[in-house]
Amino acid sequence: MRRLFLKAFLLLLPFAVILGIIEVRLRQIPNSYAATKTELDKKQAEIEVLVTGASHAMNGVTPEALSRPAFNIANGSQSLHYDTELVMKYADSMPKLKLVVFAISYHSLEYKLSNSIERWRSGFYRQVYGIPGEDGDGGFQLTDYSYIALYTPKEAFRQALGSVTGVNVVNASGETAGDKTAMGEVSDDFGRRRVQLHETQMRPLDIAANVSALERACTRLEQKNVAVVFITIPAHRTYYQRINQDNYQRMQETTKTIAGKCHAPYLNYLYDQRFADDDFVNSDHLNEKGAAKFTKVLDEDVVKKYLVDR
């Protein structure tokens, strides 16, 4: 029996070594989560303004263009759970923090990353930031500990091969360090598909958890004398003309209620007519030109107004 186990061990050892090497190499490949954390850790002592949200805020706000030291921790498909967890994780290590901007998209309040088509992203928050999932620990999840499981075995081998050969590999999700390029186009068809995608991931049952998360974050920030502002990023008419008005009214009412409890303003730029066709990269994301334009608006309406006495 011992000889049988020894033979099995020797047979499996090369595979285990290969998997170990791939796991190590995957952890060395840049991704937007690790890149953001590295920059955040370097700058946290100077940050006065923190911007959160999903890809709309990630693409729409250029922190370097704000008049006070700022950082944008928004990321693709990021839910309010991770917005608030990131804020609370870093609030105590940012001595100069004065303002947090929560970007609320059309679908945000009824959205959980764990229910989305990009649920795999949850593993990055656990592995990079140590933030648990939206349902708590939720039992053992291999993606919380293994990059091979996180990327999927096929993608993991492709990524590892790219790192060995020196080829710049982008995974199936487009998940690379600092990659903020939104895909798609400004068109009726793309706008319709984007609205459909968001609405298929919206569940009214998730509103309570998201509201609770925002209220906890607001309470913590109020204790630290940090101002809170809620915003909604501009979208193109090919997107906002197709949203369900009942959903939109619920989103507006809920956001205003939360803002009231947090003693915070809510500025809704979704329909802002100052933004033209050439300000958008697709139907619901601003391009670089649009982001520069919106960041100036945000600076005047929010940063210069709500940091005056802080």
N, C-alpha and C positions, 0 to 999 in steps of 0.2 A: 504493500500500500504506500509506504514511504517513497519507494522508487517511482510509483505512478504519480504521486504528487510532485515529486522533483521534476519528472519529465514534463508534466503539465506546466509547472512554473517556468522551466526553461523555454518551453514553447511559447508561453504568453509574454515572457519578459521583453522580447524585442518590440512587441506591439505596445506594451505599457510604456516603454522608453520613447517610442515614436509619439504616442499620445501626449506624454509629458513634455516633449520638445515642442509639439504643436501648441499646447496650452501656454507654454512660456512665450512662444513667438507671437501668439495672438494678443497677449497682454502688452506686447511691445509695439503693436501696430496702433497708430493714433486713431482715436475716435472723438467725436464732438463732446462727449461727456467728460472723458479724461482731459481733453484740451481745455474745456471750460473750467474744470476744477483746478487745473494747474494755474490758469490765469487768475481765477478767483482767489486762490490761496496767496498768490503774490501780491494782489492789489487790495485785499480786504481791509487793511489798516487805513486806506485812504478813501474808500468808497463812501459817498454821501447819498447816492441815489441808486436803488436797486429796481430793475425792471424784470417782471416775470411774465410767463404766458406760454402759449404754444407757438407754432411756426409763424403765425401772423405777427406776433410781437418780435420774434427772432429776426424776421426779415424787415419788419417795419420800423424798428427803433435802433438808431446808431448811437450808442452811448458816448462815443468820443466827441460827438457834435453837441452834446448838452453842455450847458454853462457851468455845471458842477461835476466833480468826479463821479462817474456813474459806471454801472456794470449791468449787462443784460444776461440774465440766466435762463431766458426762454429757450425752448428747444422743440424740435419737431414732435407733434402729437403729445406734448407735455400736458398732463391733467392738473387740475387744481390741487389734488392731493400732493403731487410732487412740487408744485409751486410753493405751497404753504410749508411743506416739510423742509425744502431748501432754505426758505426765508428763516424759519425758526432754528434751523441747524447753524446758520451763520450769523444770526442777529447779534449774539453775544460776543462774537469775535470781530465785529465791525464797530469800533468805538466812535466813528464819525458818521455813522448811518443816520440820516435824517428823514428819508422819504422812501417808501416802497410803492411802486406802481404795479397794480394787478391788472393785467390785460384780460378782459372777459370776452371771448369770442361767442358767436351765435350759439354754438353747441356746448360751451364749457361747463355750464351748470348741470347739464344732464349727461355728462360724459365721464367715463372712467377708462383709463388706459387699458386696464385688464379686460375690458369688453370690446376693445377695438381690434382692427385688423393688424395693428402694430403692437400688440400686447408684449411681443418679445422685448421691446424696449425697457420693460420693467426691470429686467435683469441688470441693465447697466446702472440703474439707480442704486440697486442693492450692492453691486460689486464696486462701483466707483465711489459712491457717497455713503454707503452703509444705511440707506433709507429703505425700510420695509415696504412691501406692496400695499395696495389700497385696502386689502382685506387683512391687514396685519401680517404676521408671519405666515399664516396660511399653510402650515406644514412644509415639509421639505420640497424644494424646487431645485432641480439640478442646475437650471439657468442662473440661479442666485450664486453659484459657486464655480461653475465651469464655463469658460469662454467657448469651448467647443460646442457645448449644448446651447449657449446663447446665440452663436452664429449659425447653428446647425452643422452637423458633420461635413456635409458637402461644401458649404461655404467656408468652414474652418480650414479644410485642406486647401482650398483655393487661395484663401488669405495667406496661409502659412507658406505656400509655394511662391506667392508673389513677394513675400518678405525675403525669402531665400534668394530669388533670382534678381531682386532689385526692381521688379516691375511694380508700378504704382497701381495697386489693386483697390477698387471700390466695390464694396459688397452689394448684395442685391437691394439693400435699402438705401444705398447712397450714403451710408454712415461713415464719414471720414472726418478727420479733425478740421474744424472750422468751416466745413462745407455748409453754406447757407443758401445754396442755389435752389430756389423753388422751381419745380418742373411744371410744364403745362403751357397754356396759352390764354389769352383774353378772348373768349368766344361764348356764344350762347350755349353750345354743346358742353364745353368744359365747365361753365358755371353751373349748368344743370347737374352734371355728374358730381361736382364738388358738394353741392347742396344735398344730393341724394346720399353721398358717402357720409356726410356729417349727420344727417337725420336718421340713417340706419343705425348709428352708434349712440343716439340719444335715448335715454331712459329717464322718465320723470322720477322714478324711484331713487335715482342717484342724487337728486337735488339736495336732499336732507344732509347727506354725508359731505357734499361739497360746501354747503352753507356752513355746516359745523366746523369744517376745516378752516374756512375763511374767518369765521368768528374767533376761533382759537388764536389764529395768527394776529388778528387785529388786537385782541386783548393783550397779547405778548408785546406787540409793538407799541401800544398805548402806554404800557408800563415803562417802556424805554424812551418815551417821548418821541417816537418816530411817527411821522405823518403817513397816512395811507390815502391813495387816490386810485379809483377804479376807472379804467378806460376801455373803449372798444375801438379797435383799429379800423381804418377805412377799408372798404371792399368795393369792387367794381359792380356796376349795375347788373352785369350778366350773372352775378352771384346774388346780390341782395334782393333783386326783383323776383327771385324764385324761392325764397325762404317761406316757410309756413308761418302765417301771421299769428296764429294761436301760439305756436312755439315762441315766436319773437316777443309777443306781449308777455308771456310767462317769464321769459328771460329778462325783459325790462323790469317788470314788477319785482322779481326776486332780487335782481342786482340793486335796485333802488332801496329795497328793504334792508339788504345787507349793508349798503353804504350808510343808511340812516343809523343802524345799530353801531357801526364803526365810526360814526361822526366823520364820515369821509365823503368827498364829492364823487360824483360819477359823471364822466364826460364821454358821450357817445358820438364817435366820429364815423360810424358805419356808413351813413349816407352822405358824408361830407362832399359837397359839390366842388370844392376847390381842387379835387384830385381828378385828373383827366386820364384818358386811355393810356397815354404814354407814361403814366406813373405806376403802372401795374405790370408785373411779370406774368401773372395769370389772373384768373377771375377773382381770387380772394387773397392775393399776396402783392404787396407793394414791391416794386423793383428798387434798385439802388437810388435812382432819382427820386422816386416817391418816398423812400425811407428818409432821404435827406430833407425833403419837404415836410414830412410829418414830424420828424424830430425837432425841426424849428418850431412847429406849432406846439408840440409837447413842451418844449422849453419855455415858451411864452405863457402858455395856459396853465402849466403845472409847476415846473421846476422853479421858475422865477417868482411864482405867486405863493407857493406853499412852503418855500424854504426861507422866506424873508426873515421870519422871526426865530429861526432855529439855528 
